[in-house]
Amino acid sequence: MKIQTLLIALFLFTLFCTSCQKVITPPLSNGAAQLVIEGTVSDTSGPYHVNISKTISFYADNTYPNVSGASVTITDETAGVNDLLSETSAGIYTTHTIIGTPGHTYQLQVVVNGQTYNSVSTMPLPVSLDSISFDYTAVKNMIQPTVHYRDPAAFVNYYKYNIWVNGVKLRRFQTDEDRLMNGRYISEDLSTDTGAIRKNNLVLVSLVGVDKGAYNFLMEAANIAFYNDQLSSPATPASNIFGGCMGYFSAQTVSSKSSIVK
């Protein structure tokens, strides 16, 4: 999902959930456009991609300007492999040789207009998703997928859950860590919006293992976008990319299961 969408989610909630009939245009401040970098390497088959764009003002249309002409490199520091990415379309940079390997550490370097941005992420060891089922009773008018898997006791784990319904990725995602469930067998309902999942839908869930830096960003982003009633004021998730930009870089593992809703 677009990082910019997360940052304006709080404003959208306020504007569209108001009971007023009159259309009000609040005087929001339009700050300078910020660079947004989103990149991942995973243990699935490549190539992998880094997307570079810029933020827009709140009242602009939903078109985020892509950033071309950047120099983007991903280095497998464990294997000693450097991969200079090619810009395959505007603002989208694609790998050639990097292979995602659990336990390896990857460095992202992006150079835009003479400014350098860096991030380092270590791919965790994989955790396998055993199966998914569906909870029809936990929340009224919702069908919630339930994930089932064993959390390893030997090391700390951070997770992100993604959901696809009939091949379309849901905007909503969820994060978790094993601080209170280390070594346990997990059966956990995932949050969905009302009506997002219906009978006879084909649902695929991915259990994504991330490191602490990526988890901190994703957890904050989810809180801002989906649980903003718990926040005292709007916020921006802290990037794990250094140099003064928004976004995140993640070396991650992916395990997926699918099932049809009965």
N, C-alpha and C positions, 0 to 999 in steps of 0.2 A: 504494500500500500504506500501511497505517496506520503512522505514525511510531512509535507505541508498540510495535508488533510488533518493530521493529528493536531497540529498547532492551532487550527481554527475551529476544532471540534467544539470547544467550550463556547465560542461565540455562536455557532450554529445552534447548539442546544438552547441557548437563551433566546435567540431570535424566533425559532420555529415552535417553541413550546409556550410562548406567551399567549395569554387569553385575549389580549387587546386586538381589536379589529382594525385599528388605524395602523398603517405601515409607517414605522419609524426608522430613520436612517441615522444611527448614532455616529458621532464624529470620531471615528477610530483613527488613530495616528498611523500614518504610512511611513514606516521606517525604511532605511536603505535595504535594498535587496541583499539577501545573504546566500552564500553558496551552500548547497545541500549535496552531500556525497552519500550514496548507498551502495554497499558492496558486500558480497558473500563469496566464500569458498566452502564447498561441502564435500562429503564423502560419496555423493552421487556423481554420475558421470558428467564431465564438463561439456562444453566450455562454461566458464563462470563470467559474471558481468559486474561492472561498476557503472552506476548511473550518476550523472552529474547534472544538476539543474540549479535554478535560482528561485527564491521565494518571490511571491507577488503580493501586492496590496490586497486587503480583504475584499474590496469591492470590484477587483478585476475579474475577468472571466476565468474559468477553471482550466487555464492553459499555462503550464509552468515552462518558462524558457529553458531549453536544454543548453548546456555549455559545451561547445565544440573546441577543438584545438588543445585540449589538455594532454599532458604527458602522464600516463598512468602505468605504474609498475607494481606487480605483486611478486614478492620473494618468498619462497619456501626456505626459511632460515635453517630448518633442520636438515633438509636435503641439499642446500646450497644451490637452488635453482632460481634464476631470475626470469620473469616473463613480462615483456613490454607489451601491453595490451594495444589492440587496434580499435579505432573508432569505427564500429560497424554501422552505426546510424547516429544521428545527431544526439550527442550527449550520452551515448551508450558505448562502453568500452569492453572488449571481449578478450579473454585469455586465449593462449595458443598451446602452452606446454604444461602448465601447472596441473598437478593431480592432487585432489584433496585426500589427505591421509590422516586418520585419527592419531592424536599425539604430536603432530607436527605444529610448528609455530610459523605463522605467516605475517609478513609485513606489507602493508599497503602504503604506497607513496604516490601522491597526486600533486602535480605542479600546474597551477593555473595563473597566468599573467604574472609569472615570476614569484608567486607565493607557493610555499610548500606545505602540504598537509600529510601527516603520518599517522598510522595506527598499527598496532600489533595485536594479533588474536591467536590463541592456541586452541586447536580443535580438540574437544574432549573425546574420551573413549565412547564408543557407541552404546546406546541403550535401546533394546528392541521392544517395540510395541507388540504385545501379544495378540490383542484383539480389541474391537470396539463393540459396544452394545448401545441400547437406547433407553433412556429414562423418560417415561410418559407421564410421571406423577409428581416429580419434584416441584415443578413450577407450572401453574395453570396456563393452558394454551401454548405450552412450549414442549417441543420434543428435543431433549438434550442428549448428545452423544456422550457415552461414558468410556473412558480409556482404561485399559487394563495392562499393567506391566510391572516388572520387578525393578525397584530402584537399587542400584549397587551400593553396598555398604562401605566399599573400600575407598571411595573418593567422593568429594562434594559434587553435586550435580545441579545444573540450572537448565530450565526447560522453557520452550515456547510451543504452544499448540496452534496449528493452523487447520482450518476446516474448509473443504470444498463440497459443494452441493451440486450434483449433476454437472461436474466439471468447472463450476464457477467458484472462485475463492471468495469466502466471506470476508467482509471488511474487518469484522471483530476477531481479535485473537486474544490469547490468554498466556500468562507466564506463571512459572512456579519454580520453587527451589526445594531441596530435600532437607532443609534444616530441621523440620519436625517429622519427617517421614523417611529418614535415612535407613536403607536396608529393608524397608517394608515392601509388601506387595500392594500396589496402588490400584484403586478403582475410583476414579474421580469424574464427576459430571463436569462438562465444559459449558461455559456460558454462551448462549445464543440469543438472538433477538426473537421476539414473538413472530411466529410464522416463517422463520428462516428455513426450518426443516419440516417437511410434510411427509405423509405416508407415501410410499413407493419411490421416494427420492433415493438416489445413490449418493451416499455420504462417504467421503474419504477424510481421514484425520491423519496429520503428520505430527509425530513427536520429534521436535527439533532440539538437539542438545547444543547449548552455547556456553561460552566462557563467562566469567563474572562481569567483565566490562560490557559485553553485548547485552547480558541480562539486565544490568542496571539501566541501560538506555531503554530497552524494550519494556521493562516494568514501569518506568516513569511514563513512557509514551502511552501505554495501555491505561494507566491511571488518568492521564490527561484526557484521552479520547473517550473512554468508556465509563470511568468512575469519577467524573469531575466534581460530583457533589461532595466528595470527600476532601477536596482541595480548598484552602482558604483563599487562593487567588490563582489566576492563570499562570502557567509555568511552561518552560521549554525543557524537554528532556536533555540531560547532560550527555553530549556526544563523547564517544571513546576515540574520536579522531582529533588529533592535536593540530593547531594552526589557526583556529578561529572560524570554524564552519559548523553546520548542522549535519545530522545524519549519523550513521554508524557503519562499522565494518565488522563482520563476523565470520570466523572459521567454525563450521558447525556440522553436526551429523544429522541425518534424517532417517526416520523409520516410519512407514506409512501402512495403514490398514483401511479397508473399505468394507461397507456393508449396505444392504438395501433396507430401508425403514419398512417394517411390516405394518 
